[in-house]
Amino acid sequence: MPTYTYQCENCGIRFDQYQKFTEEPLLICPECSEAALRKVYQPVGIVFKGKGFYATDNRSPSGQSYNADKEDSEKKEKDSETKSEVKTTEKSEKSNKSES
């Protein structure tokens, strides 16, 4: 059963009440017996932050986001370019040494 918070606009008392969804909201204040009770709406107690909580999120079949996939592929491209530059440099250094 959910817990609802009520506050009396007449006397200012504030209290929590367990109620079923099907029950009518309380209207009469238990302290001053006036019909001045109002429900107090409070922030939700749970907040989901981050990626991958909902099926409607835009994500790749592997579970990674599109941006993460794009960043990974860009990083792999840069790594392969760096490796090929190192190999080319090593080859040219070897050929220079053999010529000397």
Phi and psi in degrees as GROMACS dihedral restraints (atoms count N, CA, C in turn):
[ dihedral_restraints ]
;  ai    aj    ak    al  type     phi  dphi    fc
    3     4     5     6     1   -75.6    20    10
    4     5     6     7     1   155.6    20    10
    6     7     8     9     1  -106.0    20    10
    7     8     9    10     1   126.5    20    10
    9    10    11    12     1  -110.8    20    10
   10    11    12    13     1   142.7    20    10
   12    13    14    15     1  -101.9    20    10
   13    14    15    16     1   130.1    20    10
   15    16    17    18     1  -117.1    20    10
   16    17    18    19     1   151.1    20    10
   18    19    20    21     1  -138.6    20    10
   19    20    21    22     1   136.1    20    10
   21    22    23    24     1   -86.1    20    10
   22    23    24    25     1   127.3    20    10
   24    25    26    27     1   -77.3    20    10
   25    26    27    28     1   -14.9    20    10
   27    28    29    30     1   -86.7    20    10
   28    29    30    31     1   -57.3    20    10
   30    31    32    33     1  -102.3    20    10
   31    32    33    34     1   -13.4    20    10
   33    34    35    36     1    86.8    20    10
   34    35    36    37     1     2.1    20    10
   36    37    38    39     1   -64.6    20    10
   37    38    39    40     1   144.5    20    10
   39    40    41    42     1  -129.9    20    10
   40    41    42    43     1   132.5    20    10
   42    43    44    45     1  -152.6    20    10
   43    44    45    46     1   161.6    20    10
   45    46    47    48     1  -103.3    20    10
   46    47    48    49     1   145.8    20    10
   48    49    50    51     1  -139.1    20    10
   49    50    51    52     1   127.4    20    10
   51    52    53    54     1   -78.6    20    10
   52    53    54    55     1   128.2    20    10
   54    55    56    57     1  -144.8    20    10
   55    56    57    58     1   150.5    20    10
   57    58    59    60     1   -75.2    20    10
   58    59    60    61     1   160.1    20    10
   60    61    62    63     1   -62.8    20    10
   61    62    63    64     1   -32.3    20    10
   63    64    65    66     1   -81.0    20    10
   64    65    66    67     1   -13.6    20    10
   66    67    68    69     1   -73.9    20    10
   67    68    69    70     1   148.1    20    10
   69    70    71    72     1   -73.3    20    10
   70    71    72    73     1   147.8    20    10
   72    73    74    75     1   -66.6    20    10
   73    74    75    76     1   150.5    20    10
   75    76    77    78     1   -70.9    20    10
   76    77    78    79     1   143.8    20    10
   78    79    80    81     1  -121.9    20    10
   79    80    81    82     1   -30.6    20    10
   81    82    83    84     1   -95.3    20    10
   82    83    84    85     1   128.7    20    10
   84    85    86    87     1   -73.1    20    10
   85    86    87    88     1   132.6    20    10
   87    88    89    90     1   -71.4    20    10
   88    89    90    91     1   -18.9    20    10
   90    91    92    93     1   -87.4    20    10
   91    92    93    94     1   -56.3    20    10
   93    94    95    96     1  -102.4    20    10
   94    95    96    97     1    -3.6    20    10
   96    97    98    99     1    59.2    20    10
   97    98    99   100     1    26.3    20    10
   99   100   101   102     1   -97.7    20    10
  100   101   102   103     1   154.6    20    10
  102   103   104   105     1   -88.5    20    10
  103   104   105   106     1    67.2    20    10
  105   106   107   108     1  -130.4    20    10
  106   107   108   109     1    21.0    20    10
  108   109   110   111     1   -81.2    20    10
  109   110   111   112     1   140.0    20    10
  111   112   113   114     1  -134.6    20    10
  112   113   114   115     1   144.5    20    10
  114   115   116   117     1   -72.1    20    10
  115   116   117   118     1   141.5    20    10
  117   118   119   120     1  -105.2    20    10
  118   119   120   121     1   120.7    20    10
  120   121   122   123     1   -92.0    20    10
  121   122   123   124     1   127.5    20    10
  123   124   125   126     1  -116.1    20    10
  124   125   126   127     1   160.7    20    10
  126   127   128   129     1   -63.0    20    10
  127   128   129   130     1   155.3    20    10
  129   130   131   132     1   -66.7    20    10
  130   131   132   133     1   141.4    20    10
  132   133   134   135     1   -80.7    20    10
  133   134   135   136     1    -7.5    20    10
  135   136   137   138     1  -133.3    20    10
  136   137   138   139     1   135.4    20    10
  138   139   140   141     1  -133.4    20    10
  139   140   141   142     1   128.2    20    10
  141   142   143   144     1   -96.3    20    10
  142   143   144   145     1   124.3    20    10
  144   145   146   147     1  -125.8    20    10
  145   146   147   148     1   149.3    20    10
  147   148   149   150     1   109.8    20    10
  148   149   150   151     1  -172.5    20    10
  150   151   152   153     1   -97.6    20    10
  151   152   153   154     1   149.2    20    10
  153   154   155   156     1    83.8    20    10
  154   155   156   157     1    24.2    20    10
  156   157   158   159     1   -88.1    20    10
  157   158   159   160     1   -25.3    20    10
  159   160   161   162     1  -123.2    20    10
  160   161   162   163     1   150.1    20    10
  162   163   164   165     1   -68.1    20    10
  163   164   165   166     1   -21.2    20    10
  165   166   167   168     1   -84.3    20    10
  166   167   168   169     1    -4.0    20    10
  168   169   170   171     1   -62.6    20    10
  169   170   171   172     1   147.2    20    10
  171   172   173   174     1   -82.4    20    10
  172   173   174   175     1   104.5    20    10
  174   175   176   177     1  -144.0    20    10
  175   176   177   178     1   159.7    20    10
  177   178   179   180     1   -78.2    20    10
  178   179   180   181     1   164.8    20    10
  180   181   182   183     1   -59.7    20    10
  181   182   183   184     1   -25.9    20    10
  183   184   185   186     1   -79.2    20    10
  184   185   186   187     1    -6.5    20    10
  186   187   188   189     1    97.9    20    10
  187   188   189   190     1    -8.3    20    10
  189   190   191   192     1   -90.1    20    10
  190   191   192   193     1   152.9    20    10
  192   193   194   195     1   -74.3    20    10
  193   194   195   196     1   163.3    20    10
  195   196   197   198     1   -60.6    20    10
  196   197   198   199     1   -43.6    20    10
  198   199   200   201     1   -62.3    20    10
  199   200   201   202     1   -40.5    20    10
  201   202   203   204     1   -64.7    20    10
  202   203   204   205     1   -40.3    20    10
  204   205   206   207     1   -63.7    20    10
  205   206   207   208     1   -42.0    20    10
  207   208   209   210     1   -65.1    20    10
  208   209   210   211     1   -43.4    20    10
  210   211   212   213     1   -64.2    20    10
  211   212   213   214     1   -40.9    20    10
  213   214   215   216     1   -61.9    20    10
  214   215   216   217     1   -44.3    20    10
  216   217   218   219     1   -66.8    20    10
  217   218   219   220     1   -37.6    20    10
  219   220   221   222     1   -65.1    20    10
  220   221   222   223     1   -39.9    20    10
  222   223   224   225     1   -65.0    20    10
  223   224   225   226     1   -41.6    20    10
  225   226   227   228     1   -63.2    20    10
  226   227   228   229     1   -40.5    20    10
  228   229   230   231     1   -62.1    20    10
  229   230   231   232     1   -45.1    20    10
  231   232   233   234     1   -63.6    20    10
  232   233   234   235     1   -41.3    20    10
  234   235   236   237     1   -62.4    20    10
  235   236   237   238     1   -43.6    20    10
  237   238   239   240     1   -67.3    20    10
  238   239   240   241     1   -36.5    20    10
  240   241   242   243     1   -64.3    20    10
  241   242   243   244     1   -43.0    20    10
  243   244   245   246     1   -63.3    20    10
  244   245   246   247     1   -42.9    20    10
  246   247   248   249     1   -63.7    20    10
  247   248   249   250     1   -41.7    20    10
  249   250   251   252     1   -68.1    20    10
  250   251   252   253     1   -35.2    20    10
  252   253   254   255     1   -65.3    20    10
  253   254   255   256     1   -39.7    20    10
  255   256   257   258     1   -64.6    20    10
  256   257   258   259     1   -44.4    20    10
  258   259   260   261     1   -62.9    20    10
  259   260   261   262     1   -42.6    20    10
  261   262   263   264     1   -63.4    20    10
  262   263   264   265     1   -42.3    20    10
  264   265   266   267     1   -64.2    20    10
  265   266   267   268     1   -42.8    20    10
  267   268   269   270     1   -62.8    20    10
  268   269   270   271     1   -42.1    20    10
  270   271   272   273     1   -63.9    20    10
  271   272   273   274     1   -43.3    20    10
  273   274   275   276     1   -67.8    20    10
  274   275   276   277     1   -33.9    20    10
  276   277   278   279     1   -67.9    20    10
  277   278   279   280     1   -40.4    20    10
  279   280   281   282     1   -64.3    20    10
  280   281   282   283     1   -42.9    20    10
  282   283   284   285     1   -67.1    20    10
  283   284   285   286     1   -34.5    20    10
  285   286   287   288     1   -66.6    20    10
  286   287   288   289     1   -39.2    20    10
  288   289   290   291     1   -68.3    20    10
  289   290   291   292     1   -38.7    20    10
  291   292   293   294     1   -71.6    20    10
  292   293   294   295     1   -29.0    20    10
  294   295   296   297     1   -72.5    20    10
  295   296   297   298     1   -27.7    20    10
